Every structure is written in structure tokens, then in C-alpha cells.
Amino acid sequence: MKERIKKKRKRRMRRKAFRLLLNLFLIVSGLFVVTFTVYFFNLDMKLTSMIEPFLLKHYDRIERNQHL
């Protein structure tokens, strides 16, 4: 009887470990796909070019102290 309980516990632990590894693999794979897509289509620079006019407008308004 005790052996059956030990076997069941062992199977549960294996399932939990397998699920954990599977979830970890899926998360890492998903992150890789996202970062590769950003890299492949150069999305980071496209986003930067969209934000640039707003940044230029902001930094052009700042007063500067230009004493040498």
C-alpha cells in the first residue's frame, strides 16, 4: 500500500516538473519570437522615428544656459 502511494507521488512530481519545464520552454520561445520579429522588421527604429518629432519639440522648448 505504501509503495503505491510513493509511486503516485513520484508520478505527480514528474508531471509537475514536466509542466514547469514545458511552461518555461514556451515562455522562452515566445520571448524569442517577439524579439526576433522586432529585430527582423526593424520595429525599434520605426517606433523611434515616430517618437522623434515629439522629443524634438520637447527639447527645443528647454531653455539653455550657454555661457562659456
Backbone bond lengths (Angstrom), bond angles and torsions (degrees), N, CA, C in turn:
res aa  C-N    CA-C-N  psi(-1)  N-CA   C-N-CA  omega(-1)  CA-C   N-CA-C  phi
1 M - - - 1.444 - - 1.524 110.87 -
2 K 1.314 116.95 -44.49 1.447 120.38 179.77 1.525 111.25 -65.68
3 E 1.318 115.35 -33.04 1.474 119.14 179.53 1.523 110.82 -65.40
4 R 1.312 117.52 -38.66 1.470 121.03 178.79 1.529 110.25 -63.70
5 I 1.323 115.83 -41.66 1.462 119.73 179.31 1.520 110.39 -64.81
6 K 1.330 117.08 -40.92 1.460 120.69 179.06 1.526 111.06 -64.22
7 K 1.335 116.27 -40.06 1.463 120.36 178.96 1.524 110.80 -65.04
8 K 1.345 116.77 -41.35 1.459 120.27 178.82 1.527 110.57 -63.43
9 R 1.333 116.46 -42.66 1.469 120.01 178.82 1.526 110.89 -62.72
10 K 1.318 114.81 -39.88 1.462 119.70 -179.93 1.534 110.51 -64.08
11 R 1.335 115.73 -42.87 1.469 119.75 178.08 1.522 111.37 -63.35
12 R 1.333 116.97 -41.43 1.460 120.75 178.48 1.525 111.01 -61.81
13 M 1.318 116.16 -43.26 1.458 119.91 179.90 1.533 110.86 -64.09
14 R 1.327 116.51 -40.51 1.465 120.18 177.75 1.521 110.75 -63.05
15 R 1.347 116.63 -43.39 1.469 120.64 178.11 1.524 111.07 -61.36
16 K 1.331 116.95 -44.27 1.457 120.75 179.74 1.527 110.54 -62.97
17 A 1.328 116.44 -43.10 1.462 120.16 179.40 1.526 110.24 -64.63
18 F 1.325 116.75 -41.93 1.460 120.58 179.14 1.526 110.48 -64.04
19 R 1.324 117.48 -44.64 1.468 120.85 178.75 1.528 111.26 -62.29
20 L 1.323 116.15 -40.83 1.454 120.50 178.60 1.530 110.69 -62.52
21 L 1.311 116.60 -47.06 1.464 120.44 178.55 1.526 111.54 -64.56
22 L 1.315 116.87 -39.00 1.460 120.51 178.47 1.527 110.70 -64.60
23 N 1.322 117.06 -44.94 1.469 120.74 178.43 1.526 110.88 -63.07
24 L 1.315 116.60 -42.14 1.460 120.52 178.36 1.525 110.80 -62.41
25 F 1.316 116.70 -42.69 1.462 121.00 178.35 1.529 111.03 -63.46
26 L 1.333 117.48 -42.17 1.463 120.84 179.65 1.526 111.52 -65.28
27 I 1.309 117.03 -39.67 1.461 120.22 179.24 1.518 110.72 -66.10
28 V 1.318 117.17 -46.22 1.467 120.88 179.68 1.527 110.45 -64.37
29 S 1.313 117.48 -40.68 1.466 120.72 177.94 1.518 111.11 -63.74
30 G 1.313 117.23 -42.51 1.460 121.14 178.59 1.523 111.53 -62.64
31 L 1.326 117.15 -43.61 1.465 120.38 177.67 1.522 111.31 -63.04
32 F 1.323 116.62 -38.89 1.463 119.96 178.28 1.526 110.93 -63.77
33 V 1.319 116.77 -43.91 1.468 120.31 -179.88 1.526 110.39 -62.19
34 V 1.323 117.19 -43.07 1.465 120.51 179.87 1.521 110.70 -63.89
35 T 1.326 117.77 -48.44 1.464 119.65 -178.33 1.520 111.43 -67.29
36 F 1.317 118.17 -35.36 1.460 120.10 178.11 1.528 110.63 -67.26
37 T 1.331 117.35 -38.77 1.462 120.98 177.86 1.526 110.57 -63.38
38 V 1.329 116.94 -43.86 1.462 120.67 177.56 1.520 109.87 -60.52
39 Y 1.335 117.30 -44.10 1.462 121.44 -179.62 1.530 111.20 -66.35
40 F 1.302 117.78 -45.55 1.460 122.17 -174.03 1.520 112.02 -64.30
41 F 1.332 117.01 -42.84 1.457 121.20 -178.07 1.533 112.80 -94.30
42 N 1.337 117.45 5.48 1.458 122.80 177.19 1.531 110.87 56.22
43 L 1.322 116.55 41.47 1.460 121.20 -174.49 1.521 113.01 -69.98
44 D 1.327 117.38 -27.10 1.457 118.51 179.87 1.519 111.46 -66.26
45 M 1.320 118.10 -40.83 1.459 120.65 179.25 1.532 110.97 -73.75
46 K 1.317 117.90 -31.49 1.462 120.15 176.63 1.528 110.11 -66.11
47 L 1.321 116.73 -40.30 1.459 120.16 176.88 1.523 110.35 -65.86
48 T 1.324 116.87 -41.28 1.458 120.60 179.15 1.525 110.98 -62.60
49 S 1.323 117.27 -39.87 1.469 119.46 179.52 1.525 111.49 -68.22
50 M 1.313 117.87 -26.47 1.466 120.18 176.62 1.522 111.12 -76.10
51 I 1.328 117.32 -32.32 1.461 121.88 -177.78 1.525 111.50 -83.79
52 E 1.324 117.57 -23.65 1.463 121.91 -173.47 1.530 114.39 -53.08
53 P 1.335 121.24 -45.93 1.474 119.34 -179.93 1.531 113.33 -58.17
54 F 1.318 117.24 -38.25 1.458 120.56 178.66 1.523 111.23 -67.44
55 L 1.334 116.10 -40.31 1.458 119.44 178.44 1.525 111.29 -66.51
56 L 1.331 117.00 -42.33 1.461 120.19 178.73 1.525 111.01 -61.99
57 K 1.309 116.05 -42.61 1.459 120.84 178.85 1.525 110.32 -60.80
58 H 1.314 116.72 -43.01 1.456 121.29 179.97 1.532 111.21 -64.81
59 Y 1.319 117.14 -49.43 1.456 120.42 -175.12 1.528 112.39 -74.73
60 D 1.319 119.01 -21.95 1.456 120.96 174.94 1.533 111.49 -71.63
61 R 1.311 117.75 -25.06 1.466 121.96 -179.85 1.528 112.69 -78.81
62 I 1.307 117.63 -19.80 1.459 120.82 -175.93 1.533 109.54 -71.29
63 E 1.345 114.78 130.43 1.459 118.81 176.59 1.519 109.19 -77.75
64 R 1.329 114.49 142.36 1.458 118.96 -177.95 1.523 109.44 -120.95
65 N 1.293 115.26 144.48 1.442 122.52 175.13 1.520 107.44 -98.05
66 Q 1.327 117.73 104.88 1.468 121.52 -170.41 1.529 111.46 -107.44
67 H 1.296 117.15 50.52 1.462 120.18 176.88 1.524 109.82 -87.11
68 L 1.302 114.52 135.47 1.471 118.59 177.29 1.492 111.48 -97.90
